[in-house]
Amino acid sequence: RVSLASEDDFHLKETFSYMKNTIGDDTDLDSLGKILFEMGEYEQGEKCYKRMRDEGKLVCGNAELGLGKIGAMYNNADESLKHLEEALHIRQRLLGEDHGDVGECYTWIGGVHWYVLEDYDGALRNLTKAVKIQEAALPPDSLALAKTYHNLGTTYDLQEEYDLGLNYFMKALKIREKILPSNHPDIGTTYNGIGALYENKENYGKALEYYEKSMGIKRKILPPTHADLKITENNIRILKDKMKH
C-alpha cells in the first residue's frame, strides 16, 4: 500500500485505480513511477521516485547497522563503528535526529565502546543520547529501550557506579519480563548482569541468586555443552569459592 498524498486527493485515487487496472495488485513504487511518467503526472512521479530512493537508502542503513553489529561480535571495533556510524548518518538524514531508530544506532555505538574498546566514557556519551531519544520516541515498554537500559547498567557497573547500574538493570528487567517469554535469553542476560554487579559489590548472596536465575533459563534453552552455559557454571563455582572464605 502506497500513500503519496492526503486521503482526499481524489485525482491521485484515480491514478491508483488506473495503475491497478493496468498492472494488477502486485505493485511497487517503480511500477507506479513508470505509470505516472507515462500519464504525464511528473509531480506525482517525482514524489514516487524520491520515496523509492529514500526507502532504498533506509534499506542500506539497515544493512550497515547489521554489519556493524556483526563487527562488534567479532571484536572488530574499527569495522563495527564504521558501519554503525554510516547507519546513524543515513537514519538521521532521512528520519530526523529524534527518531527511535536513530537511538538504536547510538545504543550499538555505545555498546561497542564498552564491550570492545573498554571506553566507558565514550559508551556513556552514546548511551545517554540513545536513552534520551528512545524515552521520548518509543513506548515505555519498548524492547529497544530495554536494551539501552541494560547497556547502561553494564557500563555503570564497570565504572563502579553500582546504584546507577542496578537502577538501569532493573528497568531493563521490568520491560523484558513484561514483554518476553519467561525463559527468553535476554531475561537471562539481564539476570547475569545483575549477578555480576552484586559480585562486584561483594554481595555474594544476591550475586548467586541472580546467577542461578540466569542458569535456570540457560539450562532450558541451551544444549548442555554450550559455551554460555559453561561460563555461567564457572562463574557460580568461582562465586561459591569466594563465599567459603
Secondary structure as GFF3:
##gff-version 3
##sequence-region A 1 245
A	DSSP	alpha_helix	10	23	.	.	.	ID=ss1
A	DSSP	alpha_helix	29	38	.	.	.	ID=ss2
A	DSSP	alpha_helix	42	73	.	.	.	ID=ss3
A	DSSP	alpha_helix	77	95	.	.	.	ID=ss4
A	DSSP	alpha_helix	100	115	.	.	.	ID=ss5
A	DSSP	alpha_helix	120	137	.	.	.	ID=ss6
A	DSSP	alpha_helix	143	158	.	.	.	ID=ss7
A	DSSP	alpha_helix	162	179	.	.	.	ID=ss8
A	DSSP	alpha_helix	185	200	.	.	.	ID=ss9
A	DSSP	alpha_helix	204	221	.	.	.	ID=ss10
A	DSSP	alpha_helix	227	244	.	.	.	ID=ss11
###
